[in-house]
Amino acid sequence: MPSKLAHLILAHAYPKQLERLINRLQHADADIYIHLDAKSKIKDFIHLQCSNVFFVKKRTSVVWGTYSLVQATLDGMYEILHAQRSYSHINLLSAQDYPLKSADEIQRFFQDNTDKSFLDSPVIGEGWMDGVHRVENFNFGDYKFPGHYLLQYAVNFLRIKKRVPAGLIPYGRSQWFTITPQCAEFMINYLESHPDVKRYFRMSFAPDEFIFQTILGNSPLKDTLVNDNLRYINFPAGHLHPTTITTADAVALTTCGKLYARKFDPRTDSVILNYLDWVAQFGIDLDSQEFKCLKYIFNS
């Protein structure tokens, strides 16, 4: 089984932050693919390209909350699958993510789990109540016909509900995941052969947060899925965006056992990134006096 990783990064801004992320992901058994939003200027990012860093050729103009995020992800996965390189996993990141472990530790983890895919995938309506409106309510943000917002308001005001097609049980919560190439290929082929399912998700708000989990969770590959996307994300209930991680999260990041975290903004706090670099390089003993002092400093 191949053990090489393909990181797929969705980016639209902050080339310096993206460069820092790339440097932390670098490994002899890792390639990095960047989907740069079609609205962004490639000249600001092209210097990042090297022997194992590639830009996805098909670029989508991404609009938050619409199917465009799904399309950008699918296009990136398609290019990875046709790159004539063997990978054990495709790891989806944003340019504002950052690893919590060293590249070697991450590589070893996926070497030990070559047949597993990792997604945040509770049943919507049970493990993720906030997702119910994604399943039922119409959203026409992906369509540009005149009056589409008025129509969206009208059908939702009248409580006309979408029906999940093909008898699918809806799963989901977070768009970020690490999946096997087999799962990626299944996703692409399934959506090509089920236009009704694609249409349903195009009429949903933020479909990127439950389309992959729903399709894979109802597929023959469902037993290979692990309900854990290996990410630390501070997402307050009822909020549409996660909070920005700062040094106040240092202890939680060190003890959470996850591989990645989001989201970071060096303009708000770059010290936390320096800390994570230090931990990845030197490690830290959670029972040591050093870590106890760290907890005292960050919690005081």
C-alpha positions in Angstrom: 0.0 0.0 0.0 1.3 3.5 -0.8 2.0 5.7 2.2 2.5 9.0 0.4 0.2 11.9 1.4 -1.4 14.4 -0.9 -2.3 17.6 0.9 -5.0 19.6 -0.9 -5.0 23.2 0.3 -7.9 25.7 -0.5 -6.4 29.1 -0.6 -7.4 32.6 -1.6 -5.2 35.1 0.3 -2.2 35.5 2.7 0.7 34.0 0.6 3.2 34.3 3.5 0.9 32.3 5.8 0.4 29.7 3.1 4.2 29.5 2.7 4.6 28.9 6.4 2.0 26.1 6.2 3.7 24.5 3.2 7.1 24.5 5.0 5.5 22.7 8.0 3.9 20.1 5.8 7.1 19.3 3.8 8.1 15.7 3.9 9.8 13.3 1.5 6.5 11.3 1.3 4.2 14.3 0.9 3.0 16.3 -2.1 1.1 19.5 -1.8 -1.7 20.7 -4.2 -3.0 24.2 -4.0 -6.4 25.3 -5.3 -6.1 29.0 -5.6 -9.4 30.9 -5.8 -9.9 32.1 -9.4 -10.4 35.7 -8.0 -6.9 35.7 -6.6 -3.8 36.7 -8.5 -1.5 33.8 -9.2 1.5 36.0 -9.4 1.3 36.5 -5.7 1.6 32.8 -5.1 3.5 31.3 -8.0 6.8 31.4 -6.2 5.5 28.7 -3.9 5.6 26.1 -6.7 8.4 23.6 -6.5 9.1 19.9 -7.1 6.4 18.7 -4.7 4.1 21.8 -4.6 1.6 22.1 -7.5 -1.2 24.5 -8.3 -4.5 22.9 -9.4 -5.0 23.8 -13.0 -8.8 24.1 -12.9 -9.6 27.1 -10.7 -13.0 27.9 -9.3 -14.3 31.3 -8.2 -15.2 30.3 -4.6 -18.1 31.9 -2.8 -18.5 31.0 0.8 -21.7 29.0 1.6 -22.2 27.7 -1.9 -21.4 24.6 -4.0 -18.3 26.3 -5.4 -16.3 25.1 -2.3 -17.4 21.5 -3.2 -16.4 22.0 -6.8 -13.0 23.4 -5.9 -12.4 20.3 -3.7 -13.6 17.9 -6.3 -11.4 19.5 -9.0 -8.4 19.2 -6.7 -9.1 15.6 -5.9 -9.6 14.8 -9.6 -6.2 16.2 -10.4 -4.6 14.3 -7.5 -6.2 11.1 -8.7 -4.8 11.6 -12.2 -1.3 12.7 -11.2 0.2 9.3 -11.9 1.4 9.2 -8.3 0.3 6.7 -5.6 -1.1 8.2 -2.4 -2.6 6.6 0.7 -4.7 9.7 1.7 -5.9 13.0 0.4 -5.8 15.6 3.2 -8.0 18.7 2.8 -6.8 21.8 4.5 -7.4 25.6 4.3 -4.5 28.0 4.1 -5.4 29.0 7.7 -4.8 25.5 9.1 -1.7 24.4 10.8 -0.3 21.0 11.9 -0.1 20.2 15.6 2.4 17.3 15.1 5.6 17.0 13.2 5.5 15.9 9.5 7.1 12.6 10.6 4.4 11.9 13.3 1.6 12.7 10.8 3.2 10.4 8.2 3.5 7.5 10.7 -0.2 8.0 11.7 -1.4 7.6 8.2 1.0 4.7 7.5 -0.8 2.9 10.4 -4.2 3.8 9.0 -3.9 3.3 5.2 -7.4 1.9 4.8 -9.2 4.5 6.9 -10.8 7.9 6.1 -11.3 10.5 8.8 -14.4 12.9 8.6 -16.5 14.7 11.2 -19.7 12.8 10.4 -22.4 12.5 13.0 -26.0 11.9 11.8 -27.6 15.3 11.1 -30.5 15.8 13.5 -28.9 13.6 16.2 -25.2 14.5 16.6 -25.5 17.9 14.7 -28.8 19.7 15.3 -27.6 22.9 13.7 -27.3 21.0 10.4 -31.0 20.3 10.1 -31.7 23.5 8.2 -29.0 22.7 5.8 -30.8 19.5 4.9 -34.3 20.9 4.7 -34.1 24.6 3.7 -33.5 25.8 0.1 -30.5 28.0 -0.7 -30.1 29.4 -4.2 -26.7 31.2 -3.7 -25.2 29.0 -6.3 -27.7 30.2 -8.9 -27.5 33.6 -10.6 -31.0 33.9 -12.2 -32.8 37.2 -11.5 -34.8 37.1 -8.3 -33.1 34.0 -6.9 -32.8 35.5 -3.4 -36.5 36.5 -3.4 -37.5 33.0 -4.5 -35.3 31.5 -1.7 -37.0 33.7 0.8 -40.4 32.8 -0.4 -40.0 29.0 -0.5 -38.4 29.0 3.0 -41.1 31.4 4.4 -43.7 29.0 3.1 -41.9 26.1 4.8 -41.4 24.1 1.7 -38.8 21.6 2.6 -36.1 19.9 0.4 -36.2 16.1 0.4 -32.9 14.2 0.7 -32.7 12.2 -2.6 -31.9 8.6 -3.2 -32.9 7.6 0.3 -29.6 9.0 1.7 -29.1 9.4 5.5 -27.5 12.8 6.0 -24.3 13.0 7.9 -21.9 15.9 8.4 -20.6 18.9 10.4 -17.1 20.0 9.2 -15.8 20.3 5.6 -12.2 19.4 6.5 -11.2 15.7 6.2 -8.6 13.2 5.3 -9.8 10.4 3.0 -8.4 7.6 0.9 -8.2 7.9 -2.9 -10.9 5.2 -3.1 -13.3 7.5 -1.3 -12.3 10.5 -3.5 -12.9 8.5 -6.6 -16.2 7.2 -5.4 -17.3 10.8 -4.6 -16.5 12.0 -8.1 -18.1 9.1 -9.9 -21.2 9.2 -7.7 -21.9 12.8 -8.4 -21.4 12.4 -12.1 -23.9 9.5 -12.2 -26.4 11.1 -9.8 -27.3 14.6 -11.1 -30.4 14.7 -8.7 -28.1 14.4 -5.7 -25.7 17.1 -7.1 -28.7 19.3 -7.7 -29.9 18.8 -4.1 -26.6 19.9 -2.7 -26.4 22.8 -5.0 -29.6 24.1 -3.5 -28.2 23.7 0.1 -26.4 26.2 2.3 -22.7 25.3 2.9 -23.0 21.9 1.2 -19.3 21.3 1.7 -20.0 20.6 5.4 -22.2 17.5 4.7 -22.0 16.4 1.1 -18.9 14.2 1.4 -20.0 12.6 4.7 -23.5 11.9 3.4 -22.4 10.3 0.2 -19.6 8.3 1.7 -21.7 7.4 4.8 -24.2 5.7 2.5 -21.7 4.0 0.3 -20.0 0.6 0.3 -17.0 2.4 1.8 -18.9 3.4 5.0 -17.1 0.9 7.2 -13.8 2.5 6.4 -14.9 5.9 7.8 -13.9 7.2 11.2 -16.1 9.8 12.8 -13.1 12.1 13.6 -11.6 14.6 11.2 -8.4 14.8 13.4 -8.8 18.6 13.7 -9.0 20.9 16.7 -11.6 23.6 15.8 -13.1 26.0 18.3 -16.6 26.4 16.9 -19.0 28.1 19.3 -22.6 26.8 19.0 -24.7 28.8 16.7 -21.8 30.6 15.0 -21.0 30.3 11.3 -17.3 30.7 11.7 -14.7 29.2 14.1 -12.9 31.5 16.5 -9.3 32.4 15.7 -6.8 30.4 17.7 -4.4 32.3 20.0 -1.9 31.5 22.8 -5.0 31.1 25.0 -5.5 27.8 23.2 -1.9 26.5 23.7 -2.6 24.0 26.4 -5.7 22.7 24.6 -3.8 22.3 21.3 -1.0 20.4 23.1 -3.3 17.9 24.9 -6.1 17.5 22.3 -4.5 14.6 20.4 -5.4 16.0 17.0 -3.2 16.3 14.0 -4.3 19.8 12.8 -6.1 22.9 14.0 -7.8 25.9 12.5 -8.1 28.7 12.1 -5.0 30.8 12.6 -4.2 34.4 11.7 -0.6 35.6 12.3 -1.9 39.2 12.2 -3.9 38.4 15.4 -1.4 36.1 17.0 1.8 34.7 15.5 3.3 33.5 18.9 1.0 30.5 18.9 2.5 29.4 15.5 6.0 29.7 16.9 5.0 27.6 19.9 3.6 24.9 17.7 6.8 24.9 15.6 8.8 24.5 18.8 6.6 21.6 20.1 6.8 19.8 16.7 10.5 20.1 16.7 11.4 19.3 20.3 8.3 17.7 21.7 6.9 18.3 25.2 6.4 16.0 28.2 2.8 16.6 29.5 4.0 15.6 33.0 7.0 17.8 33.1 7.5 20.9 35.2 8.0 22.7 31.9 4.5 22.0 30.8 3.0 22.8 34.2 4.7 26.2 34.0 3.3 26.6 30.5 -0.2 25.8 31.7 0.2 28.4 34.5 1.4 31.1 32.1 -1.4 30.6 29.5 -4.2 30.1 32.1 -3.2 33.1 34.3 
